[in-house]
Structures are given as structure tokens and as C-alpha cells.
């Protein structure tokens, strides 16, 4: 596990300034200890600015166990507007995401650029409305 805090996430977000960055995988899942450092919503918002990376086509973020709430999920949903991003994986299990966060993340399916989207939302607080939004995001059968 990693112990990247919000400040570390903000530092990693500066990778958006690299004109040749095309693919990025960040496995930032912290260790299973009670007082480990966490990215939280502010760090998620910083990582969402990776949408500004001009050549980024593939982004895989594992942010499990970072106490992300709907605010963090909504910030990450802004990856919708990344102009060149075609492949997105968000590992968001074991957080505090509720319906509003799931609904925001479901909007990612409407991104014109994305051709592959994977969301891991296990062990969150998502209810019926969030589940319905995610189910509707599957597109036509």
C-alpha cells in the first residue's frame, strides 16, 4: 500500500503539464491501517485536473480506501471533459460515496472521447438512485 496524502496527490496532478504523457496508472490504495494518510476529496479534485493533460489517452486511478465522498466522486466525474482520454479506470471501492457521487460518475458514459470506462465502486454507500443511474449508464443492450 501507499501513504500518499492530499499534498502528494496535488504533486502527482502536476503530471498534466507533461505534453508527452499518454498513459498513466496510479495505484494509490493505502495500507489497511487505521491512521494511514489519505487523499480524500481535495486530493481527488487535484487528480481530476489530469483531464488537462493534452495527450493523455489512458488513465487508471486506484483510490480505494481514501474516504472519498460525493464531493470527490463529482470532482473525478469532471474527467468527462478530457479531450483525448479514451480509456478510464477508476477504482473507488471502500469509500463514502453515496447516490449523488454515483450519479455524477454515471455521467462519464456520455463522454464523446471515452471508449472504455471501468468503475469499481464496491463497499460504498450507494443506494437505489445511484444504482439506477449506474445501470442506465450501460447504454443500449
Buried (B, 14 or more C-beta within 10 A) or exposed (E): EBEBBBEBBBEBBEBBEEEEBEEBEBEBBBEEEEEBBBBBBBBBBBBBBBBEBBEBBBBBBBBBBBBBBBBBBBBBBBBBEBEEBBBBBBBBBBBBBBBBBBBBBBBBBEBEBBEEBEBBBEBBBBEEEBBBBBEEBEEEE
